[in-house]
Amino acid sequence: SSSHRYPKRTCCTNLSSSSSSSEENDETKRPKWAASWMPTSLITIRPMYQLCIGLVLYIFHLMVLQQHSIPFPVQLIPNEYGRFQSIGCDSLAGIL
């Protein structure tokens, strides 16, 4: 008999059976790519909720982070165009 990498599933599988523990159920719900520090509830929410959260964060980025910047005490690279005088809050958020 060959060993399967993932547990075999059928349409009639009873998840509350005595043979499966809650740890196994958590592992099957949680994607392999998810880091251990990510909350399971965040990565297993419905796609429509993920879209709404993404849109809210994008609007926050456009309305707040992109509009504000933190000026440097001196111009980093002297030039006549006024560049390199500040760093945007969206850039700081991307760095962090």
C-alpha positions in Angstrom: 0.0 0.0 0.0 1.3 3.5 -0.8 1.3 6.2 1.8 -0.6 9.4 0.9 0.9 12.8 1.6 -2.6 14.2 2.6 -5.4 12.3 4.3 -7.8 10.7 2.0 -11.1 12.6 1.9 -14.6 11.4 0.8 -17.8 13.2 0.7 -19.2 11.3 3.6 -16.3 11.9 6.0 -17.5 12.7 9.5 -15.1 15.3 11.0 -16.4 14.9 14.5 -15.5 11.2 14.7 -13.6 9.9 17.7 -10.7 8.9 15.5 -9.8 12.5 14.5 -8.5 15.0 17.0 -9.0 18.7 17.0 -5.3 19.1 16.1 -5.8 17.2 12.9 -8.8 19.4 12.0 -6.8 22.6 12.6 -4.0 21.3 10.4 -6.3 20.4 7.5 -8.0 23.9 7.7 -4.7 25.7 7.8 -2.8 26.1 4.5 0.8 24.8 4.4 2.1 28.2 3.2 0.8 30.1 6.2 3.5 31.1 8.7 3.0 30.0 12.3 2.5 33.6 13.5 -0.5 34.2 11.2 -3.9 33.8 12.9 -5.8 31.0 11.4 -9.0 33.1 11.3 -7.3 35.6 9.1 -6.2 33.2 6.4 -9.3 31.1 6.3 -11.9 33.9 5.9 -14.1 34.0 2.9 -12.8 35.6 -0.3 -15.5 38.3 -0.3 -14.3 39.4 3.2 -10.7 39.3 2.0 -11.6 41.6 -0.9 -13.4 44.0 1.4 -10.5 44.2 3.8 -8.1 44.6 0.9 -10.2 47.5 -0.5 -10.3 49.2 2.9 -6.6 48.9 3.3 -6.0 50.2 -0.2 -8.3 53.2 0.4 -6.4 53.9 3.6 -3.1 53.7 1.7 -4.4 56.2 -1.0 -6.1 58.7 1.4 -3.6 58.7 4.3 -0.2 57.0 3.8 0.4 58.3 0.3 -0.5 61.9 1.2 1.8 62.4 4.1 5.6 62.3 4.4 8.3 62.8 7.1 10.9 65.4 6.1 14.6 64.8 6.6 16.6 67.3 8.5 18.8 67.9 5.4 18.5 67.0 1.7 20.1 63.6 1.3 21.3 64.1 -2.2 21.7 67.8 -3.2 19.9 68.6 -6.4 17.9 71.4 -8.0 14.6 69.5 -8.3 13.8 69.3 -4.5 14.1 65.5 -4.4 15.3 63.3 -1.5 14.0 65.8 1.1 11.5 63.4 2.8 10.2 59.9 2.9 6.6 59.0 2.4 4.5 57.2 5.0 3.6 54.5 2.4 7.4 53.9 1.9 7.9 53.6 5.6 5.0 51.1 5.8 6.6 49.1 3.0 10.0 49.0 4.7 8.5 47.8 8.0 
